[in-house]
Amino acid sequence: MDVVGAGDGELVDGVGFGVVSGRGSNYLRSMGSIEKYLTSPDDQEQVVISKRDDATYTFQRRWRDGSDWGPLGPERGIYDSALTAETEAMQQVPWLTDLRQ
């Protein structure tokens, strides 16, 4: 498992941004700060752990779109810590579970 730098979730003045789809339109929303990027062994998927603006944490998934990363998917829950968000991701994302065994 690799932890990598910013891509679509580029940090701007310490704040991460991602494109979120909603009702036929894309918009840019603040998602707090990126805590960690976890990349699949085949380099085709990432799990992004981030701190939200309300000081809670979440994780999102994204996939390769050719040679670049596609947009971040929806938030997958709200958690009290980055560790809790990562632990929950490990339970929901098959390749993360496989890496931990």
C-alpha positions in Angstrom: 0.0 0.0 0.0 1.4 3.4 -1.0 0.6 6.7 0.6 0.9 9.4 -2.1 0.7 13.1 -2.5 -2.1 15.3 -3.8 -3.8 14.8 -7.1 -7.5 15.8 -7.6 -7.6 16.6 -3.9 -4.9 19.2 -4.3 -4.2 21.2 -1.2 -4.7 25.0 -1.6 -3.6 27.0 1.5 -4.0 23.8 3.6 -7.5 23.0 2.4 -8.4 20.1 0.1 -10.9 20.5 -2.7 -12.8 17.8 -4.7 -15.4 17.8 -7.4 -18.7 16.5 -6.2 -21.5 15.5 -8.6 -25.0 16.5 -7.6 -28.2 16.5 -9.6 -26.6 16.7 -13.0 -24.0 19.3 -12.1 -20.5 19.3 -10.7 -19.4 21.8 -8.1 -16.3 22.4 -6.0 -16.6 22.0 -2.3 -14.2 22.3 0.6 -13.5 19.0 2.3 -11.1 20.2 5.0 -7.6 18.8 4.9 -6.4 15.6 3.3 -5.0 13.3 6.0 -3.9 10.3 3.9 -4.0 8.7 0.5 -4.1 4.9 0.3 -3.4 3.5 -3.2 -4.4 0.0 -4.4 -1.6 -2.4 -5.4 -2.6 -2.1 -9.1 -2.5 1.7 -8.8 -6.1 2.0 -10.1 -7.9 3.1 -7.0 -7.4 5.4 -4.1 -9.0 5.8 -0.7 -8.7 9.4 0.5 -9.0 10.0 4.3 -9.8 13.7 5.0 -10.7 15.9 7.9 -14.0 17.7 7.3 -14.7 21.4 8.0 -16.6 20.4 11.1 -13.5 18.6 12.6 -14.9 15.1 11.9 -13.3 12.7 9.4 -14.5 10.8 6.3 -13.1 8.7 3.5 -13.8 8.8 -0.2 -12.8 6.6 -3.1 -11.6 7.5 -6.6 -10.4 5.5 -9.6 -7.9 6.1 -12.5 -9.4 7.8 -15.5 -6.7 6.9 -18.1 -3.5 8.3 -16.6 -5.1 10.8 -14.2 -7.2 10.3 -11.1 -10.9 10.7 -11.6 -13.1 12.8 -9.2 -13.6 11.8 -5.6 -16.7 9.8 -4.9 -19.2 10.5 -2.1 -18.2 10.7 1.5 -18.5 7.2 3.1 -19.5 8.2 6.6 -18.5 10.6 9.3 -16.0 9.5 12.0 -14.4 10.9 15.1 -10.8 10.4 14.0 -8.7 9.7 10.9 -7.9 6.3 12.4 -11.6 5.4 12.7 -12.2 6.5 9.1 -9.3 4.4 7.9 -10.5 1.4 10.0 -14.0 1.7 8.5 -12.5 1.9 5.0 -10.6 -1.3 5.6 -13.9 -3.0 6.4 -15.6 -1.7 3.3 -12.9 -1.7 0.6 -11.9 -5.2 -0.4 -8.3 -4.5 -1.5 -7.6 -2.7 1.8 -8.8 -5.7 3.7 -6.6 -8.0 1.6 -3.6 -5.9 2.3 -4.1 -6.1 6.1 -4.3 -10.0 6.2 
